[in-house]
Amino acid sequence: MAEKLSLSPRDVRAIFDYDRAVFERFVVRVRRLPGKEATRQRGIGHESLFDTLVHILHVHEVWHEYIVRGRNSEAELERLFRDPTRHPMNWKEFDAYSKRVWAGLDRTARSLDARELRRKVTAFWMPGDYTVRDAVLQSTIEQAHHLGEVIGALWQDDRRPPDMTWIDVRRPAPRRARRR
């Protein structure tokens, strides 16, 4: 059995803050693409850059608003999957959905304590034993995986992706010199 990572509630909040900050960098980058480049079918895991960003939100929502909260029956998730607000067709709808998902992650992060992170959770489609801590790592690592697809697609078009390193994303913005 693989060794378990130890995460504190504070660590999880830092990870979620990073996830959101790096995600927002990619949203800004993709949103600024010319024409229909954000929605062009590219043959990546979720076809377009836009749809890949939507999928990242789906992953966070399912794990932290449903699985972690015990709302994980196949019927309940099927209802969620049919929710039209989870399938944005434009940036306005995307922004509303994104706001909802990140608010859910904020609720999850505020509710965590050490005992909660060790609590067992289940997803009907995944066999095995895992915990709330594992769900945090699952959604974070899956986000990184899908952002890697976006990075590859941007490089194929000779477009520089945003920085996503832990250090760069968490670094405070440089102070501007005061004018005299």
Backbone as CSV, one residue per row, in Angstrom:
resi,resn,N_x,N_y,N_z,CA_x,CA_y,CA_z,C_x,C_y,C_z
1,MET,0.852,-1.186,0.000,0.000,0.000,0.000,0.890,1.240,0.000
2,ALA,0.513,2.212,-0.778,1.275,3.448,-0.884,1.196,4.236,0.419
3,GLU,2.275,4.905,0.724,2.309,5.733,1.923,1.379,6.925,1.753
4,LYS,0.656,7.266,2.804,-0.293,8.382,2.782,0.438,9.691,3.066
5,LEU,0.046,10.720,2.365,0.570,12.048,2.647,-0.167,12.640,3.833
6,SER,0.525,13.413,4.598,-0.099,14.088,5.724,-0.392,15.530,5.314
7,LEU,-1.637,15.913,5.399,-2.043,17.282,5.091,-2.840,17.821,6.264
8,SER,-2.569,19.042,6.630,-3.366,19.709,7.657,-4.485,20.493,6.973
9,PRO,-5.488,20.901,7.724,-6.515,21.763,7.132,-5.909,23.031,6.522
10,ARG,-4.901,23.569,7.159,-4.223,24.756,6.613,-3.555,24.435,5.270
11,ASP,-2.946,23.260,5.171,-2.336,22.832,3.904,-3.392,22.747,2.799
12,VAL,-4.539,22.186,3.145,-5.609,22.050,2.154,-6.068,23.425,1.692
13,ARG,-6.225,24.349,2.600,-6.631,25.702,2.191,-5.585,26.318,1.260
14,ALA,-4.316,26.087,1.533,-3.253,26.600,0.656,-3.317,25.929,-0.716
15,ILE,-3.584,24.642,-0.742,-3.701,23.920,-2.010,-4.896,24.448,-2.804
16,PHE,-6.030,24.614,-2.153,-7.207,25.144,-2.847,-6.959,26.562,-3.354
17,ASP,-6.271,27.381,-2.553,-5.932,28.740,-3.006,-5.055,28.679,-4.252
18,TYR,-4.082,27.779,-4.235,-3.223,27.586,-5.415,-4.057,27.112,-6.602
19,ASP,-4.889,26.088,-6.388,-5.713,25.556,-7.479,-6.511,26.675,-8.142
20,ARG,-7.116,27.507,-7.330,-7.941,28.585,-7.880,-7.083,29.622,-8.604
21,ALA,-5.982,30.008,-8.008,-5.128,31.031,-8.626,-4.569,30.556,-9.964
22,VAL,-4.088,29.328,-10.026,-3.530,28.838,-11.285,-4.643,28.633,-12.307
23,PHE,-5.793,28.148,-11.866,-6.927,27.979,-12.766,-7.310,29.331,-13.378
24,GLU,-7.378,30.353,-12.553,-7.743,31.688,-13.048,-6.730,32.207,-14.058
25,ARG,-5.461,31.903,-13.869,-4.452,32.304,-14.858,-4.755,31.681,-16.218
26,PHE,-5.153,30.423,-16.200,-5.452,29.748,-17.457,-6.763,30.259,-18.063
27,VAL,-7.733,30.560,-17.235,-8.981,31.132,-17.748,-8.685,32.445,-18.468
28,VAL,-7.900,33.302,-17.841,-7.555,34.588,-18.462,-6.840,34.351,-19.784
29,ARG,-5.892,33.422,-19.803,-5.120,33.157,-21.032,-6.020,32.629,-22.142
30,VAL,-6.878,31.675,-21.839,-7.753,31.087,-22.852,-8.807,32.106,-23.302
31,ARG,-9.324,32.871,-22.388,-10.346,33.880,-22.712,-9.803,34.918,-23.698
32,ARG,-8.519,35.193,-23.631,-7.905,36.222,-24.490,-7.497,35.706,-25.869
33,LEU,-7.735,34.444,-26.132,-7.389,33.911,-27.452,-8.271,34.555,-28.530
34,PRO,-7.747,34.694,-29.716,-8.542,35.318,-30.785,-9.644,34.402,-31.302
35,GLY,-10.709,35.037,-31.794,-11.782,34.313,-32.462,-12.329,33.158,-31.652
36,LYS,-12.461,32.021,-32.307,-13.045,30.829,-31.676,-11.976,29.844,-31.214
37,GLU,-10.757,30.333,-30.999,-9.666,29.437,-30.592,-9.944,28.727,-29.268
38,ALA,-10.675,29.351,-28.360,-10.969,28.723,-27.069,-11.892,27.525,-27.217
39,THR,-12.734,27.541,-28.243,-13.722,26.471,-28.400,-13.414,25.548,-29.577
40,ARG,-12.305,25.763,-30.244,-11.912,24.906,-31.373,-11.620,23.493,-30.878
41,GLN,-12.108,22.497,-31.593,-11.860,21.097,-31.260,-10.394,20.769,-31.544
42,ARG,-9.672,20.293,-30.533,-8.233,20.084,-30.642,-7.816,18.633,-30.473
43,GLY,-8.743,17.746,-30.151,-8.376,16.352,-29.953,-7.730,16.080,-28.608
44,ILE,-7.797,17.037,-27.675,-7.306,16.798,-26.310,-8.435,16.133,-25.523
45,GLY,-8.196,15.768,-24.303,-9.137,14.979,-23.512,-10.572,15.463,-23.515
46,HIS,-10.786,16.755,-23.485,-12.146,17.295,-23.494,-12.337,18.223,-24.680
47,GLU,-11.595,17.925,-25.726,-11.668,18.555,-27.048,-11.182,19.994,-27.080
48,SER,-11.931,20.938,-26.530,-11.512,22.339,-26.627,-10.872,22.800,-25.319
49,LEU,-10.175,23.917,-25.389,-9.593,24.502,-24.184,-10.708,24.910,-23.218
50,PHE,-11.759,25.524,-23.745,-12.905,25.936,-22.933,-13.511,24.733,-22.218
51,ASP,-13.777,23.664,-22.961,-14.393,22.478,-22.359,-13.470,21.794,-21.351
52,THR,-12.176,21.888,-21.554,-11.233,21.331,-20.579,-11.298,22.114,-19.279
53,LEU,-11.405,23.433,-19.374,-11.561,24.247,-18.163,-12.871,23.917,-17.452
54,VAL,-13.937,23.715,-18.213,-15.221,23.326,-17.617,-15.069,21.977,-16.907
55,HIS,-14.375,21.037,-17.537,-14.190,19.723,-16.918,-13.447,19.841,-15.587
56,ILE,-12.453,20.692,-15.505,-11.737,20.891,-14.234,-12.721,21.331,-13.150
57,LEU,-13.612,22.233,-13.496,-14.635,22.648,-12.527,-15.530,21.472,-12.141
58,HIS,-15.890,20.631,-13.122,-16.707,19.449,-12.827,-16.018,18.556,-11.792
59,VAL,-14.737,18.339,-11.977,-13.987,17.463,-11.069,-14.030,18.008,-9.644
60,HIS,-13.716,19.287,-9.493,-13.746,19.882,-8.148,-15.149,19.806,-7.546
61,GLU,-16.156,20.113,-8.355,-17.524,20.108,-7.837,-17.939,18.705,-7.391
62,VAL,-17.709,17.718,-8.220,-18.133,16.357,-7.863,-17.416,15.891,-6.598
63,TRP,-16.115,16.075,-6.523,-15.394,15.597,-5.352,-15.756,16.355,-4.086
64,HIS,-15.841,17.681,-4.159,-15.944,18.462,-2.916,-17.352,18.895,-2.551
65,GLU,-18.257,18.920,-3.493,-19.643,19.243,-3.163,-20.500,17.982,-3.069
66,TYR,-20.031,16.891,-3.633,-20.839,15.675,-3.642,-20.166,14.534,-2.894
67,ILE,-19.051,14.043,-3.378,-18.413,12.869,-2.760,-18.053,13.152,-1.304
68,VAL,-17.337,14.221,-1.061,-16.899,14.539,0.307,-18.093,14.773,1.225
69,ARG,-19.166,15.302,0.685,-20.353,15.593,1.497,-21.325,14.410,1.575
70,GLY,-20.926,13.251,1.028,-21.756,12.056,1.119,-22.924,12.039,0.146
71,ARG,-22.930,12.935,-0.799,-24.000,13.005,-1.807,-23.500,12.273,-3.048
72,ASN,-23.327,10.974,-2.937,-22.610,10.268,-3.984,-23.355,9.090,-4.596
73,SER,-24.674,9.122,-4.546,-25.393,8.041,-5.217,-25.363,8.287,-6.723
74,GLU,-25.486,7.219,-7.456,-25.493,7.341,-8.913,-26.642,8.237,-9.371
75,ALA,-27.795,8.110,-8.739,-28.962,8.924,-9.116,-28.710,10.407,-8.839
76,GLU,-28.132,10.703,-7.689,-27.870,12.109,-7.349,-26.855,12.732,-8.310
77,LEU,-25.826,11.973,-8.635,-24.836,12.511,-9.570,-25.402,12.618,-10.983
78,GLU,-26.286,11.704,-11.371,-26.928,11.814,-12.688,-27.739,13.104,-12.778
79,ARG,-28.457,13.453,-11.700,-29.200,14.719,-11.674,-28.234,15.893,-11.822
80,LEU,-27.138,15.832,-11.104,-26.139,16.893,-11.200,-25.620,16.999,-12.631
81,PHE,-25.291,15.870,-13.241,-24.711,15.880,-14.581,-25.676,16.456,-15.614
82,ARG,-26.976,16.342,-15.360,-27.980,16.907,-16.280,-28.240,18.395,-16.038
83,ASP,-27.710,18.952,-14.976,-27.922,20.370,-14.652,-27.351,21.236,-15.776
84,PRO,-28.184,22.011,-16.464,-27.690,22.800,-17.596,-26.669,23.868,-17.208
85,THR,-26.665,24.315,-15.962,-25.683,25.331,-15.560,-24.266,24.763,-15.490
86,ARG,-24.141,23.421,-15.507,-22.824,22.778,-15.514,-22.253,22.659,-16.920
87,HIS,-22.993,23.115,-17.903,-22.588,22.990,-19.305,-22.598,24.367,-19.970
88,PRO,-21.737,25.262,-19.484,-21.751,26.621,-20.030,-21.402,26.629,-21.518
89,MET,-22.046,27.540,-22.225,-21.834,27.666,-23.660,-21.063,28.939,-24.012
90,ASN,-20.849,29.794,-23.021,-20.140,31.049,-23.267,-19.452,31.470,-21.971
91,TRP,-18.679,32.545,-22.056,-17.895,32.975,-20.890,-18.772,33.489,-19.758
92,LYS,-19.896,34.095,-20.067,-20.792,34.575,-19.006,-21.310,33.391,-18.188
93,GLU,-21.773,32.345,-18.862,-22.248,31.147,-18.170,-21.097,30.452,-17.444
94,PHE,-19.928,30.442,-18.055,-18.739,29.857,-17.436,-18.432,30.570,-16.122
95,ASP,-18.445,31.907,-16.150,-18.133,32.682,-14.944,-19.094,32.364,-13.807
96,ALA,-20.390,32.236,-14.126,-21.376,31.916,-13.090,-21.114,30.523,-12.510
97,TYR,-20.844,29.561,-13.368,-20.576,28.202,-12.899,-19.276,28.156,-12.090
98,SER,-18.257,28.806,-12.584,-16.972,28.833,-11.888,-17.128,29.438,-10.492
99,LYS,-17.848,30.513,-10.397,-18.071,31.168,-9.097,-18.741,30.195,-8.122
100,ARG,-19.724,29.448,-8.615,-20.426,28.474,-7.782,-19.477,27.382,-7.290
101,VAL,-18.648,26.857,-8.182,-17.738,25.771,-7.817,-16.712,26.245,-6.791
102,TRP,-16.104,27.399,-7.026,-15.083,27.873,-6.089,-15.690,28.232,-4.737
103,ALA,-16.932,28.704,-4.718,-17.609,28.945,-3.438,-17.777,27.628,-2.686
104,GLY,-18.077,26.544,-3.414,-18.189,25.232,-2.792,-16.867,24.757,-2.211
105,LEU,-15.774,24.991,-2.938,-14.466,24.615,-2.408,-14.128,25.438,-1.167
106,ASP,-14.502,26.701,-1.176,-14.276,27.533,0.013,-15.051,26.981,1.204
107,ARG,-16.300,26.555,0.975,-17.094,25.955,2.066,-16.422,24.693,2.579
108,THR,-15.968,23.864,1.659,-15.296,22.629,2.055,-14.050,22.944,2.876
109,ALA,-13.238,23.859,2.398,-11.991,24.195,3.093,-12.264,24.711,4.505
110,ARG,-13.291,25.533,4.666,-13.610,26.079,5.995,-14.126,24.999,6.946
111,SER,-14.691,23.925,6.405,-15.280,22.886,7.257,-14.271,21.831,7.705
112,LEU,-13.077,21.900,7.202,-12.108,20.826,7.455,-11.392,20.974,8.785
113,ASP,-11.215,19.845,9.429,-10.293,19.727,10.554,-9.515,18.427,10.319
114,ALA,-8.566,18.137,11.184,-7.705,16.963,10.979,-8.527,15.670,10.916
115,ARG,-9.525,15.560,11.756,-10.355,14.347,11.769,-11.126,14.218,10.446
116,GLU,-11.669,15.328,9.971,-12.431,15.311,8.719,-11.553,14.876,7.550
117,LEU,-10.302,15.297,7.526,-9.396,14.912,6.444,-9.132,13.407,6.427
118,ARG,-9.228,12.760,7.576,-9.017,11.308,7.663,-10.284,10.501,7.395
119,ARG,-11.428,11.189,7.319,-12.705,10.488,7.145,-12.747,9.764,5.805
120,LYS,-13.258,8.549,5.846,-13.401,7.737,4.625,-14.544,8.296,3.785
121,VAL,-14.329,8.292,2.474,-15.372,8.671,1.526,-15.418,7.627,0.421
122,THR,-16.526,7.605,-0.308,-16.651,6.663,-1.410,-17.280,7.363,-2.610
123,ALA,-16.910,6.860,-3.754,-17.544,7.256,-5.010,-17.967,5.952,-5.666
124,PHE,-19.201,5.883,-6.129,-19.737,4.609,-6.612,-18.925,4.022,-7.751
125,TRP,-18.212,4.833,-8.516,-17.467,4.320,-9.668,-16.020,3.955,-9.348
126,MET,-15.559,4.247,-8.116,-14.158,3.996,-7.770,-14.063,3.002,-6.616
127,PRO,-13.528,1.833,-6.877,-13.348,0.886,-5.771,-12.179,1.330,-4.879
128,GLY,-12.169,0.800,-3.689,-11.037,1.038,-2.801,-11.378,1.946,-1.636
129,ASP,-10.374,2.115,-0.783,-10.500,2.956,0.402,-9.770,4.269,0.162
130,TYR,-10.439,5.362,0.438,-9.812,6.668,0.325,-10.502,7.626,1.279
131,THR,-9.881,8.775,1.460,-10.316,9.728,2.477,-10.589,11.096,1.842
132,VAL,-11.077,12.004,2.671,-11.270,13.384,2.229,-9.934,13.948,1.746
133,ARG,-8.858,13.648,2.463,-7.521,14.093,2.045,-7.201,13.579,0.648
134,ASP,-7.515,12.329,0.370,-7.290,11.774,-0.966,-8.116,12.506,-2.015
135,ALA,-9.341,12.895,-1.667,-10.190,13.641,-2.608,-9.562,14.989,-2.946
136,VAL,-8.970,15.641,-1.960,-8.280,16.917,-2.206,-7.141,16.697,-3.201
137,LEU,-6.334,15.691,-2.948,-5.207,15.417,-3.838,-5.683,14.970,-5.218
138,GLN,-6.746,14.165,-5.275,-7.287,13.707,-6.553,-7.701,14.888,-7.422
139,SER,-8.480,15.806,-6.872,-8.967,16.923,-7.687,-7.829,17.859,-8.071
140,THR,-6.881,18.061,-7.186,-5.747,18.934,-7.483,-4.856,18.340,-8.573
141,ILE,-4.554,17.067,-8.452,-3.677,16.434,-9.435,-4.399,16.285,-10.773
142,GLU,-5.698,16.022,-10.730,-6.432,15.962,-11.995,-6.467,17.330,-12.664
143,GLN,-6.610,18.390,-11.884,-6.547,19.734,-12.466,-5.202,19.939,-13.153
144,ALA,-4.117,19.571,-12.485,-2.784,19.740,-13.076,-2.663,18.952,-14.377
145,HIS,-3.196,17.740,-14.393,-3.166,16.909,-15.592,-3.862,17.626,-16.755
146,HIS,-5.050,18.137,-16.507,-5.807,18.784,-17.584,-5.193,20.126,-17.976
147,LEU,-4.612,20.840,-17.028,-3.909,22.066,-17.410,-2.694,21.728,-18.269
148,GLY,-2.105,20.561,-18.047,-1.016,20.106,-18.920,-1.493,19.926,-20.350
149,GLU,-2.722,19.438,-20.530,-3.284,19.339,-21.880,-3.423,20.722,-22.505
150,VAL,-3.888,21.672,-21.717,-4.044,23.041,-22.212,-2.671,23.618,-22.572
151,ILE,-1.687,23.371,-21.728,-0.330,23.853,-22.007,0.164,23.293,-23.335
152,GLY,0.014,21.988,-23.534,0.450,21.364,-24.785,-0.254,21.963,-25.994
153,ALA,-1.561,22.183,-25.878,-2.317,22.761,-26.994,-1.864,24.190,-27.276
154,LEU,-1.592,24.955,-26.231,-1.116,26.327,-26.446,0.254,26.316,-27.129
155,TRP,1.148,25.459,-26.674,2.479,25.382,-27.295,2.368,24.935,-28.755
156,GLN,1.456,24.033,-29.073,1.280,23.608,-30.467,0.917,24.792,-31.362
157,ASP,0.263,25.784,-30.794,-0.098,26.991,-31.540,0.928,28.109,-31.352
158,ASP,2.104,27.768,-30.826,3.157,28.754,-30.539,2.674,29.870,-29.618
159,ARG,1.860,29.492,-28.628,1.372,30.441,-27.627,1.917,30.030,-26.273
160,ARG,2.443,30.981,-25.574,3.022,30.726,-24.252,1.904,30.554,-23.217
161,PRO,1.928,29.454,-22.475,0.933,29.281,-21.407,1.325,30.108,-20.180
162,PRO,0.392,30.340,-19.305,0.743,31.061,-18.073,1.619,30.189,-17.168
163,ASP,2.359,30.836,-16.297,3.135,30.102,-15.304,2.172,29.405,-14.354
164,MET,2.568,28.219,-13.926,1.711,27.493,-12.992,2.490,26.887,-11.826
165,THR,3.745,27.251,-11.693,4.506,26.651,-10.604,3.967,27.133,-9.257
166,TRP,4.052,26.253,-8.298,3.599,26.556,-6.931,4.227,27.856,-6.445
167,ILE,5.530,28.011,-6.662,6.247,29.184,-6.157,5.782,30.455,-6.860
168,ASP,5.713,30.444,-8.182,5.287,31.643,-8.905,3.855,32.040,-8.588
169,VAL,2.983,31.085,-8.512,1.575,31.392,-8.280,1.366,31.949,-6.882
170,ARG,2.108,31.450,-5.914,1.934,31.884,-4.523,2.767,33.115,-4.159
171,ARG,3.640,33.517,-5.062,4.502,34.674,-4.794,3.640,35.942,-4.762
172,PRO,3.858,36.801,-3.785,3.087,38.062,-3.754,3.428,38.906,-4.987
173,ALA,2.435,39.658,-5.432,2.659,40.556,-6.568,3.719,41.572,-6.175
174,PRO,4.583,41.943,-7.118,5.627,42.926,-6.787,4.993,44.258,-6.387
175,ARG,5.611,44.889,-5.439,5.132,46.206,-4.997,5.512,47.237,-6.044
176,ARG,4.595,48.113,-6.296,4.866,49.184,-7.244,5.540,50.321,-6.516
177,ALA,6.490,50.930,-7.190,7.185,52.079,-6.595,6.189,53.234,-6.458
178,ARG,6.285,53.890,-5.317,5.405,55.033,-5.108,5.907,56.222,-5.898
179,ARG,4.961,56.963,-6.422,5.314,58.194,-7.142,5.440,59.326,-6.157
180,ARG,6.372,60.195,-6.441,6.571,61.350,-5.554,6.047,62.593,-6.193
